[in-house]
Amino acid sequence: MILDTIHSPADVKALNREQTEQLCAELRRFLVDQVSKTGGHLASNLGAVELTVALHRVFDTSSDRLVFDVGHQCYVHKALTGRQELFSTLRTFGGLSGFPKPYESGHDAFIAGHASNSVSVALGMARARTLLKKDYAVIALIGDGALTGGLAYEGLNNAGESGEPLIVILNDNGMSINPNVGAMSNHLSRLRTRPGYYHFKKWYRNALGNSEFGMKLYRFNHRIKTAVKKTLWPGSTLFEDMGFTYLGPVDGHNLDRLCHVLQWAKELNRPVVVHVNTIKGKGYAYAERDPGKFHGIAPFDPETGLVKKKELNSFSHVFGNALTEYARRDGRVCAITAAMEDGTGLHRFAETLPERFFDVGIAEGHAVSMAAGMAEQGLIPVFAVYSTFLQRSYDMLIHDVALSNLHVVLAVDRAGLVGADGETHHGSLDALFLPEIPNMTVLCPSNYTELRKMLERALFELKGPVAVRYPRGEEGAYRDDSGSAPIVCLRPGTDITLVSYGTLVNNVLEAAAELDRKGISAQVLKLNCIAPMEKDCLMRSVRATRRLLVLEDSFGAGCVGQRIAAMMAEEGWAPEKLILKNLGKTIAPQGTVEELQRSYGLDTRGIVESVLEECR
C-alpha cells in the first residue's frame, strides 16, 4: 500500500507518476472505508482527491498557506499530512475534526466551517507576507457553491485589484458559473492547460524582454488575444475583469495536467484563478449517483451504500411537514433556504409548492433582506436556517427586518449544541443575540407538538419578526403540550427553582426527580418564550424557593440566566442562591450532544451535583 508509506507531503512529492495514480485510488478506498464507520463528508472529498494530491506535489503546506473554504473537503489533506491514524476518531469527542483546525497541525492554515471567506482570508495572508517580507505561496480553495455568497466577490474584487501573488482554485463540481461555448471553447481549454502551452508562453514573455519595444509588442499582442478570447471564450472574463489571470477549465481528475497548471499559476507571481472541474463522489458509484446524500452522511454499509442506522423523525422533518401544511392553508406563506433544502427539512415543501420555495444559495444575508422585501409587500416569508449560519445575517435582521417591524419568521434549526461538526456549527449564540433585536419574539419548543403549534402562532397570530428555535435531532421524553403561555410550571417544588427551555427541560425534569429522592424539592419552570421575557411567574417562584438554577447550552455572556438576574435586580431583589449552568466563555468542541452536555455539567448528573453543592 502506497498510502501506508505517506507520513508527510514530502512522501507525496517523492512518488513517481504510477505510484501517484495508485495513491489516488487508495485514498478513495480509504475515504469510503473510514467515513462508512464514523460518518462525515464523503462526496466532496472523493471529488477532490487528485486536486489535493496535486497541491501537495506543487506546494509545501508547512510554509505555503492553503486556505479551505467551508473546509469539509479537507479529509485527503489531513490524510497526507500525518493524520491517517486518527481517522478512526473522525468527528468524535477529543478526536480528529472534520474541518481544518490549526491546533491539529501546522499544515492547516486557518479554521474553516462557514462558506465564502477563503479569498478574503488568503488575501490577508498574502498582504502579511508582503509587509513582513516573507516568501511563501498563498492558495484559496473555494467550491462553486461558495461563490453564491457575496463575501466571495468582495474578496475576489479586492484580491484581483491588489496585484498580490495569490492563487484561487475554483473547485467546480456542480454549478457551471462559466458555461463552455461549443467545441472552440473546449479546444482552447485543452491548449491552455497543456504543459507545452505554458512553457511557450513563459519563453515568449522572456524573449520579448523588458525593452520598450518588447513591452509594446507584448501589450499589442495581449490586446488582440484578449479580444479574440472574449469572443470565443466569454466565461473567463468574469475573473480577468477583476484583475486575475484565468487558467482553465482543467480536468480535476487529470493529475499531470493539474500539477502543470498549478506550477504555472505559482510561477506567474500574480493573482490567478485556476478553474478545476471535478466530479462529486468520484470513484464510489453510490456517491456519484447521489452526491447530495453522501455530502454529509451517517455511518453506512460501503457495499450497499445504505445508512446503518434507520433515520428517525427529527425537528427538521416535523418543521418542513408542518410548514407545507400551513402554506397550503394560506397562499402568502413562502419558504426560503440558503442552500440547505434537505438539511432544514424543506424537501417536501419544494416538491409540493415549488413556486413559493426559494433557494438563494449560500447567501444568508441576502435571504433575510429578500424576506424583508417579501414581508413588506404582504407575504409571510419563512427563512429556515441553521443557527450558526444565521449569524451571518445579523445586520440585515436589524436594519431590514426589525427597524420596520416586518413579519418575517425565522425557523432557527440546529439551535444549541449540534455534535460532531464541532466549534463552527454549534448554535450557541442565537439565544443571546436574537432577544436583543428590537421587536423580536423568540419561541422555544421542546417537542414536535409544540414546534407545530409555535410555528402556527408565529405565522398567523404574532406580529413583527419571530424566531422559532429548535435543536438538531429528535425530541426527548417530555412530549406534553405546554400551551401558549410564555412560562409554564412543569413540576411544583419548594426548595429551588430550576429554569430552562427547549429540549434541555428533559434533563431538568430528570434532575428534579433525582433531587426529590435526595430530599430536595425542585420546582421546574419551562420558558416557551425567551423574548419578550415574562417576569411575574418567575418572580413568584424564585421568591418562594429563594434559590434559582438556569440551564442553557449557550455562551454565558448575555444568556437568558443573566437576563433573568438583571430583571430581578431591577425589581430590587435577588435570590439567595443563583446558579447559571451554560457554556461559559468556551467554544464547545465536537462530540455527541450527550458527551458535550456531560462535559459542561448540563446533563442530569451535573444539574443534581450543582444543586446539592449549593443547597445543602
N, C-alpha and C positions, 0 to 999 in steps of 0.2 A: 504494500500500500504506500503510494507516494505521500498521501495525506499524513500518515504516521511520522514521516520524516520532517514535516513542516512545523517548526517551533518559532519561527520569526519570518518577517518578509525577506530577510536575506536568503533564506532557504528557497523562497519562491523565485528569486532572481537567478539562483544557481541552476534551475531546471532547464533542460533543452525543450525544443518545441513539442516533441512527442510526449515527454513527461508532463508538460504543462497541460496538454489536452487531457491526459489521463487524470491529472489533478482536478480539472473541472468536473469530469464525470464522477469522481469520488466525492467531491464536495456536494454534488446533488444528492447522491445516495446518503451521505452523512446528514444533510439537512432533513430529508424525509424521515430518516430513522430517528433523529433526535427530537424533532418537533412533533412527531407522532406520539412520543411519550410524554412530553411536557406541555404541548400546545404552544402556540405562538404565531408569528407572522411567517408564512411559508411561501406563498406565491410570489411575492415581491422579491424575496431573497433568491429563489430559484431563477428568476429572470435576470438577476444582477451578478451571476457567478463569474462569467468571463470578464465583465466590466471591472469587478473588484480585483480579480487576479491581474488584469492588465494594469490597473492603478498601482498595485504593489510591485509590478515589474518595472514601472517607469519612475515611480516616486518613492521616497523614504518617509513614511508617516511618523517616524520617531522625531523628525525635524520638520518636514513638509506638513502643512496643515490641511487635512481632509475634513471638510465640514459637511455633515449629512443634513439633509432637510427631512424632517419628521424622524428619520433615523431607524425606522422599523426594518429597513433593508440592510442593516449592518451585520447580520449574522456571519456572512462569509468573511468580512473584515475581521471580526473577532476570532474566527477560527484560524485565520492566517497570522494573527498577532499574539500567539501563545496562550489562547484560551480554550482550545479544543476540549481539554479535560474537564472544563467547568460546565459544558453544555447539559450535562445531566441535571444541573441545578438551575437551568434557564427559567427566569421569571418566578423563582421561588424565594421564600424569605431567607435573606442572607446569601442568595446565590447570584448567578450571572444575570445581569439586566438584559432586557430585550431591546434596549436603546443605548446609544453611545453615552458613556459616562467617563469623564477624565479621571475620576478617582479609581476606576478599574485598571486603566492603562494609559501610558503616555501617548499611545497611538490614537486615542480618542481625543480629538482636538477640542470638542465642545459638546455640552449636553444637548440632546435633541429629543423632541417628543411632540412638538407642535409644528405646523407647516409654514412655509413661505419665507422663513427668516434667514436661510442659509447664505444667500448672496450678500445681505447686509452684514452678517457676522463675518463672512470671509473678507469683505472689503475692509472692515475694521482691522482684521489681522494683517491685510496687505499694507494698509496705511501705517500700522505699527512697525512692520518690517522696514518700510522705507525710512521712517523717522528715526528708528533705532539702528539703522544701517546694518541690518541682518541679511542673511542670504538663505531664503527658503521659498519653496513654491506654496501657493495657496489655491486650493481647489474646493469649489462648492458643488455638491452632487444633489441635484434637485429633480424631482419627478414631474411629469407633465401635469399631474393633478394639482400640485402645489402652485402651479402658475395661474390657477384660478383665484389665488389670494393677491390682493393689491400690494401687500408688502413686498412681494417678489419683484414687482415692476418698479417700486421705489428704489429697491436695491440695484436692479439692473440699470436703471436710468442713471444713477449716481456712479455706479461702477464703470460703465462704459465711458462716461464723460471724464472719469478720473485719470485714465491712462495707466493706472496701476496694473502691473503684471498679475493677472488673475484668470483662472480657468473655471468657467461654469459648464458643468456637464449636465445636459438635459437628458435624463433617462426617460425616453418616451415609450411607454408600454401600453398606451391605450388611446388617449385623445390625440388627434393629429392637429396640432396648432399651426403647422406649416404644411398644408396639403401639397403632395407632389403633383407636378403638372406634366403628365404624359411621359413618353419614352425619353425625350430630350433631358428632362429633369433627372430621370434615373441614370442616364448615361453620364451626365455631368457629375452626379453624386459619386459614381464609381471612379471617375477620373480623379476627382478632388481628394479621394481618400486612399489612393494608391501611393505607396512609398515613392515611386518614381516621380510623381507629380510634385510632392513637397521637396524632394531633392533638387528637381529642376528649378522650382520657384526660389529656393534658397540660393542656388548658383546664380540665377538671373539677377536677384537683388544684389548680391555681392559683386557681380560682373559690372553692373552699372556704376557701382562705387558711390562716393559722396560728392563727386564733382557737380558743378551747377548744371552742365549739360545732361549728365546721367540722371540727376534727380528730376529734371524737367521731362526727360523721356519716360522715366518711370511713372510720373504723375499723369502724363498724357495717356500712356497705355492703360493705367489703372482706371482712368475715367471711361475709356472705351469698354474695358472689361466689365465695369460696374453697370454701364448702361445695357449691355447685352444680357448680363446675368439677371437684371431686374425684369427684363422682358421674358426670358426663358425660365427663370427660377425665382419667382417672387417671394417664396417662403423665407429666404434668408434675410430679407431686408428689414424685418422687424428688429432683429438684433444688431444688424450693421448700422441701421439708422441711430441706434443708441450708442454706437462707438465700438462695438465688438467686431472682431474677425470671426466669421461664422464658418465652421467646419462640419460637414455632414450633409445629409444623414449618413450615419455609419451603422453597419450591421453590428449590433451589440453582442452577437454570439460568434463573431469572427475575431479570434484573439489576436492574430497577426496584425490585422488592419487596425484594431483598437490600439495596440501598442504603438504602431507607427503614428497614428493621428495624435495620440496623447503626447508622444515625444515631440511632434511638430508643434503642438499647442504650447508645450513647455518652452521650446526654443524661440517662439515668436516674441516672448517677453512683453506682452501687452494684454489687454482684455480680450479673451477668446471664449466663444461659446462652441462646445462640441456637442452636436445633436446626435444622440445614440438611440437607435430603435431596438427595443428588446421585447421579448415575449414573456408576459407574466405567467409564472408557473412552469417555465421551460424545463422539459425533461421528465416531468411527472404528469402522466396523462390526465389524472383526475383534476389536478390543479390547472392544467392548461384548458380543460373543458369548462371548469367553473372557478376562475380565479377569485371571484368575489367570495365564495365560500371558504377558500383557502387563504384569503388575505390574512385574517386572524382567526385561528381555528383552535378548538379544544383538542385534547389528545384523541387520536384516531387510529384506525387499523390501516397501516400502509398498503396492505394487499387489496383492500376493498375501497379505501378512501372514506369509509363510514366513521362518523364520530362514535367513540366508545360509550360515552355517557349520553343517554337519551335526553334531548333538550326538553326541559320543563317550561312551564309558564313563567313569565317574568313581568316586572313592572313595565318594561318597554313594550312588550306584546299587548298587555292589557290596555296601555295608553293608546297604542295605534288602533286597536279594535274599537275602543270607546270613541275616539275622535272621528273615526269613519262613521260610526252610528250617529253621532251628533251632527256631522256635516251633511248627512243625508236628510236630517230633520230641518236644517237651516242652510240655505244656499249661500249665506255670507261667510261661512266658516271655510278657511283655507289652511293648508299645511305648508310649512317651509322647512327645508333641511339644508344643512351645509355639508353636502357630500356624505351624509350618514343616513340614507334611506333605510337600510336594513338595521343598522345599529340602534336607531331610535324607534324602530317598530312601525315605520310608515309604509312598508311594502304593500300592505292591503289597501291603504288609502290611495297610493299611487296607481294601483291597478283599477280600483273602483271609481275614483274621481280624478282622473288624470288632468282635467282642465283646471282643477283647483289645487294641484300639487306642484310645488316649485322647489327644485334642487338648484341652489345658487353656486355650488362648488364650495371649495374651502375659503369661504368669504363671510365669516360670521358678522363682521361689522356691517357689510352690505345687507345681509339678511335682516338685521334689526332695522336699518334705515328704510329698506323696502317695505317691511312690515308696518312701519310708521306711516308711510305713504298710503298703504292699503287701508289702514285703520282710519286715516284722515278722510278717506273717500267712502267710508261706510261698510267696509268688510270687517270680518273678525279673523285676523291672521294669528296662527299658532306657530311659533318657531320652536321646533323640537331640537334640542342641542345638549351636548354633554356639558356638565358644569364647568369643567376645566377649559373648554373651548369658548364658553360664554364670556370668560374673562377678556377675550379679545375684542369684545364689542361694548366695553364699559362706557366709553364716551357717547356712543350712539344711544345707549339706554337712557342716559341723562338728557342729552341735547335734543334728540329726535323724538323720543317717546315721552319721558317724564315731564319735561317742561310744558308740553301741550296736553298732558294728562290723557294720552291716547290709549284706547283699549286694545293693547297688544298682549297676547297670552304667551308666556314662556313656559314650555314644558322642559324642565331642567332635569335631564337624565344623568345618571351616574353621580348623584349628589352624595357627598361623604366619601368614605374610603372605598376604593374600587378594586384593590387587589393587585394582580400580577403586573399590570402596566406601570405601577410604581409612581415615583415622585411627580412626573409630568402630567399624570392623568387623575390623581385624586381630586375629588370635588370638595376641597377644604376651605374654599373662600366664598362661595355664593351665599352661605348663611350669614356672612359678615357684611358683604357689600350690597346685596340686594335690599335689605331692610333700610339702608341709608339713602337709597334713591328716592327722591320725592314722589309721593303718590303711589308708591309700590305696595301691593299686597302680596304676601308670601305665604302660601299654604303648604302643609307638610303631611301628606297622607302616610299612614303606617301599614296599609294593606291594600289589596286590589279594590275592595268595595269602596274604601274611602277615596282612592285615586279616581275612580269613575265619577263619584259624586262631587268631589272637589273640582274636577275638570269641568263638569257640567255647570257648577256655580261660577267658575272662572269665565266660562263662555257666555252665560246667559243671565247671570244675576249681578255680578260685580262690575264695577266701572273702573276705568283707568287701567294702568299696567298691572298685570297679575302674573305671578310666577307660581307654578306648581312643581315642587322639587321632590324627587323620589330617587331611591338608590338603585344600583345595579342588582340584577338577580331576582330572587324570589321573596315573597312575603314570609313573615315568621309565624309564630304560634298565635299571636294576637290578631284576630280576624273580625272582631266586632266593629260595628259602625258607630263611631263616637259622635256622629251628628255634625251639625254645622257650627256648634259652639266654638269660640276661639280657644277655650281651655276646657278640658273635661277631667274629672276625677275618676281614675280607674280603680283606685283602691283606697279606702279610708285608713287613717293612721294618726297617732298622737305624738310620736317621739321625733320624727324628722319628715320633711317634705322632699320627695325625690321628683325632679322635673326633667323631662326630655321630650324629643319629638322625632318623627319618622320611625323607622324600624328599630331604633335603639330602645324604644319602650319595651321591647321584648326582654332585653337584658335587665331593665329596671324592674319589671314585674317579677322576674325570676329572683332578683336580688331581694326584693321586698318580701317574697315568700321565705327565703332563706333567713333573712333578718328576723322575721316573725318567729321562726323556730329557735332563734337565739335570744328571744325576749325583747326585741326592739320592734315597735310598731311604726311602720313607714307608710305615709300617705304618698300615693303616686299621682302626679298631675301630668297629663299629656297636652302638649301645645299643638293644636291643629293649625294655628296661625302665628307666625313669629313676627309678622309686621302687617298691620299695626299690632302692638302688644296690648292685651287686655290685662289690667293690673289688679282689679278688685279681688278676683278669685285667688290669685297668687298671694296678695297681701293677707287675706283672711287665713289662708292655710299656714303661711310661714309665721304669722303672729301667734297662731295656736300651737305650732310644734316648736318654734324658736330655732329650728335648725333647717338648713337648706343645702341640698346637693343638686347641681345641674350637670347633666351628662350630654356631651356633644362630640361628634367626630369632625370638628373644625379646628382651626387655629384659635388660640386663646385671646389674642388682642382683638377687641371688638365683638366677641362672641355673644351669644344670647345670654349666657350666665352673667357676663359683665353688664349687659344692658339691664338685666333684672336687678342686679345690685345697685346700679346707678338710679334706677327707678325708685327703689326703696329708700335710697339716701335722699332723694328729692322729697320723699314723704317724711323725712326726719326720723327714720327708723332703720335699724339694721338687725339681722338675725344674730343670735349668739354664736352660731357656727355657720360658716359659709364654705362649701366645698365645690370647686369648679373642676370637673373632670373633662379634659379636652386634649388636643394635640400639643398644647403649649406653643412654643415658638419653633418647634422642629417640623421638618418636612418628612412625612411618613415614607418609609421605603416600600419596596414591593413585598408581596407575600399575600397569603389568603386574608380575607377580611377578618376571619376568626383569629388568626395569628397576630394581626395588627391590633385588633381590639385588646387582646391579651397583653401585648407589649406596652400599651398605653393605659392599662388598667380600666378599660371601658367594657370589659366583659363582666359577667355576673360576679365572679370571684373578686375582681378588682373593686367593684362597687361595694360589696359587702365588707371587704377589708378596710376601705376608706371610711365607711360609716362606723365600723367598730373602733377604729383608731381615734376618731373624733368624738364619738358619743358615749364612750364608756368611762 
